[in-house]
Amino acid sequence: MAEGEEYDQKELKKRYASAIRKMQEEQQRKEVLKQVLDADAYTRMMNIKASNEQLYVQLTNLVISVIQQNRVSGKISEAQLVALLQKLTYRPETKIDFKRK
């Protein structure tokens, strides 16, 4: 076997292992979300994942941290999830004033 082929196989094994690890982490996230979100909130979360993966990861981490800090009792409703989403994506509205002479 040539040295280049051996390197390619090692690289493929690393990528495969990395992909498997990411899939397992995602599966764990989904299981946690199913336990802490009600059905409507979970559906919204999956819609966010489909449209914006980075926002989904940020919101998931925020939901998990809220649960770990015991700031919510019971399951998180869709309204609570929307409130968390608004906090995460809040940007103050820019205001332009025109001063006339």
N, C-alpha and C positions, 0 to 999 in steps of 0.2 A: 504494500500500500504506500502510496506517495505521501510525502509530508503534508502537502496541501489538502489532500483528501482527509487525512487524519484531523487536521485543524478544522475542516468543514464539519466533520462528524461531531467533534467536541463542541463547536459553536452551535450546531443544531440541537445537541443534547441540552446545552445551557438554555437556549431559547425555548425548547420544549418544556423544560423544568420551570422556567419563568412563567410561561403561559399557563401551566397547570396550577402554579401557586396563585396567580392572579385570579383564575377561575374559582379556586377554593375560597379565596378571600371574598370575592364577589358573592359567592353562595352563602358565606357566613353573614355578610352584610344584609343580604335579602332575608335570611332567617331572622335576624335581629329586628329588621324593619317590620316583618310580618307580625312579630310579637308585640311591638310597641306602637304601631300605627293601626288605626282603624281601616276598614276596607277602602273608603273613599280617599283617605290620606295616602294609603299605599299605592292606589291607582295613580294619584297625582304625582307621587314620587317616581313611579316608573315612566310616566309621561315626561317628567323633567329629565330623567336619564336618557330617554330617546332623543330629546332635543338638545341637551347640553350636558355632556358627560362631566365636565369640570364642575359645574354648578351642583350636579347630583352628588359628587364626591364631597364637596364642601358642606352641602345640606345634610348628608348622611352623617358626617363627622359631628356636625352641630347637634343633630338629633340624639346621637349616641352620647355626647357629652352632657346634654340636658338630662337624659335618663340617668346617667351615672351620678350626676349631682343631685338627683331626687327632686328636681324642680317641677316635675309633673307627676301627678298621681293618675294611675290608670293609663289607658291608651291615649295617644295623641290624635286629636281630631283633625279633620281637614282644615278647619279654621285656624287651629293652633299651628299647623304646618305652614299655612299661608303667612301667618304672622312671623314665624321664624324665617321664612323665605324673604319677606319684606325687610327684616332686620339685616339679613345677609346681603341683599342687593340694594340697600338704601344708598341713594346718591342725592345730595341736596340739589334742589332745582336752581339752576343758574339764573340770575336776575340781571338784566341789562337795563340801566337807567340812562336815558338820554337827557342831557342838560342843554337846554336851549338858551341862547343869549338874547 
